[in-house]
């Protein structure tokens, strides 16, 4: 047994032995499998502490202290029992809110927290957990400055984990106050949060901090460079200095100009990799992660794009980190708002296992849950599937200019397109089989069987530009009719309804009831399933972009976002290579025409079954044979544990249908 695995097993057994005695009713002591709501939320202890970070980010001569608001059950504390912690460290508690309803922290006249956003405290405190909401440095009631994923952000959250583990100091007020110890906790801590909060969880885990047992990052950033740039191509016209200003407290706005300048100077719009980005790259430190990771991401998230989860997942896997994953069809959406009941149940089991040591079987459950169609989910025992193989596909010229073929055979020749910043990947997909001057498209034959892409893809392009600057986009498209979540809508795949469901206990100032949602769907003729972008001037290195020489050929490999998508029978898989992707990358300073050398251009895709699967899926189907799907409606894609496919004349499954 590997040392890491043995260590985790012994730790879980030790925690289980303690919690079996201290945290469950007598009748359940023999074999606890689920924490129960046996404690009063109305009478929970509500307190605040300020934890020393060891930093002086705002330069006032005092060590910065960060505020941690705590809600914990009172009964265990009175009886000398200790509880584990669920923690969400966020910059959004006072400026912008958390969750679908943008909830803020609220306080009573004495400064005690009344409302914690989201359901975590309402649901888990009665079940024997403490919930701790941490204001990142420079936000809400904390000292210091926001440095957008840097040392201050991570240290301010890590300091609270250290305090919970008995290794840091905290006080009862922001200035002065009485020292206070976290004597009520086992120290076992799980971090959770969405977006920036999830990013902090990733960053703290990458420090290797003790007593952080698990993290649940929802739509989290794994490297801040990849939030602002895609291989040199600028994704947003703003930078981290602007983001810091968005969440700064009044005190931070008055005292953090130097930090803001450092953020601006360290993130040039050229897209060059600087030391600022190295500090904010958590992937490089994946080997330090001790915590397990339950990762959640929307496969159509165009805010925190899915490259983030792909590279983080791969790095964690390389170092043997225990992990689990949920992938939805949504954009930047919390699973509480697209799969609420299953999410609460799964999260409950996960925390019970990781923080209380309960043997509830979640560690033996399938590793991955994947939304194949709106509200239809499949599972995979491991992710990506064991039979996934990197498969090289080659583009070739076709009969129509700009519309070629995609397959296993190498080719020669060229294709040409001119950058048009008014056109987007949606436009390219809509006009995929038409000759348009802004793109080059390459399409497989209609598939005779499903083809599953699982993981991160890479497209190597050899292109000759006509000007001194050029941006590239590479997009994978499922060409065929479908009904998908409308991720391009403002709700990013969900519609918020008027009725509410309740998850935990409520108080007068903190309701456990939240508005329900439903899938917002749209009918499409083509679906973009993965995309990547790059500045061709960074072909040699991300450290420094250089002007291009018109007429000279350059080769660059674009990293495409991770996904898990099945292209069904009857559909075609397409690769589009183009210039600026409207609204997703900023255009270059020129409008180049680029000539692709097809003999030196290729796509490497992670296909379940590899080249053999592609060959089967693109072969001519035998006559009079139809596909029968055996199992639940969730198995209709042909991929999912417990799903089987057989050949039979009994039932036809049209390749263009998704309602099967």
HELIX and SHEET records of a PDB file:
HELIX    1   1 UNK A    3  UNK A   22  1                                  20    
HELIX    2   2 UNK A   26  UNK A   28  5                                   3    
HELIX    3   3 UNK A   74  UNK A   78  1                                   5    
HELIX    4   4 UNK A  120  UNK A  124  1                                   5    
HELIX    5   5 UNK A  125  UNK A  127  5                                   3    
HELIX    6   6 UNK A  151  UNK A  164  1                                  14    
HELIX    7   7 UNK A  196  UNK A  205  1                                  10    
HELIX    8   8 UNK A  225  UNK A  228  1                                   4    
HELIX    9   9 UNK A  240  UNK A  247  1                                   8    
HELIX   10  10 UNK A  250  UNK A  255  1                                   6    
HELIX   11  11 UNK A  257  UNK A  265  1                                   9    
HELIX   12  12 UNK A  275  UNK A  279  1                                   5    
HELIX   13  13 UNK A  283  UNK A  288  5                                   6    
HELIX   14  14 UNK A  307  UNK A  318  1                                  12    
HELIX   15  15 UNK A  335  UNK A  337  5                                   3    
HELIX   16  16 UNK A  340  UNK A  355  1                                  16    
HELIX   17  17 UNK A  362  UNK A  364  5                                   3    
HELIX   18  18 UNK A  425  UNK A  430  1                                   6    
HELIX   19  19 UNK A  536  UNK A  538  5                                   3    
HELIX   20  20 UNK A  598  UNK A  600  5                                   3    
HELIX   21  21 UNK A  610  UNK A  617  1                                   8    
HELIX   22  22 UNK A  633  UNK A  637  5                                   5    
SHEET    1   A11 UNK A 170  UNK A 171  0                                        
SHEET    2   A11 UNK A  45  UNK A  52 -1                                        
SHEET    3   A11 UNK A  65  UNK A  72 -1                                        
SHEET    4   A11 UNK A 129  UNK A 135 -1                                        
SHEET    5   A11 UNK A  83  UNK A  90  1                                        
SHEET    6   A11 UNK A 185  UNK A 194  1                                        
SHEET    7   A11 UNK A 212  UNK A 218  1                                        
SHEET    8   A11 UNK A 292  UNK A 298  1                                        
SHEET    9   A11 UNK A 323  UNK A 328  1                                        
SHEET   10   A11 UNK A 368  UNK A 373  1                                        
SHEET   11   A11 UNK A 376  UNK A 380 -1                                        
SHEET    1   B 2 UNK A 106  UNK A 107  0                                        
SHEET    2   B 2 UNK A 113  UNK A 115 -1                                        
SHEET    1   C 2 UNK A 229  UNK A 230  0                                        
SHEET    2   C 2 UNK A 233  UNK A 234 -1                                        
SHEET    1   D10 UNK A 414  UNK A 418  0                                        
SHEET    2   D10 UNK A 593  UNK A 597 -1                                        
SHEET    3   D10 UNK A 458  UNK A 465 -1                                        
SHEET    4   D10 UNK A 602  UNK A 608 -1                                        
SHEET    5   D10 UNK A 388  UNK A 400 -1                                        
SHEET    6   D10 UNK A 403  UNK A 407 -1                                        
SHEET    7   D10 UNK A 439  UNK A 443  1                                        
SHEET    8   D10 UNK A 572  UNK A 578 -1                                        
SHEET    9   D10 UNK A 471  UNK A 485 -1                                        
SHEET   10   D10 UNK A 521  UNK A 535 -1                                        
SHEET    1   E 4 UNK A 414  UNK A 418  0                                        
SHEET    2   E 4 UNK A 593  UNK A 597 -1                                        
SHEET    3   E 4 UNK A 458  UNK A 465 -1                                        
SHEET    4   E 4 UNK A 553  UNK A 559 -1                                        
SHEET    1   F 2 UNK A 451  UNK A 455  0                                        
SHEET    2   F 2 UNK A 563  UNK A 567 -1                                        
SHEET    1   G 2 UNK A 494  UNK A 502  0                                        
SHEET    2   G 2 UNK A 513  UNK A 519 -1                                        
SHEET    1   H 2 UNK A 626  UNK A 630  0                                        
SHEET    2   H 2 UNK A 644  UNK A 648 -1                                        
END                                                                             
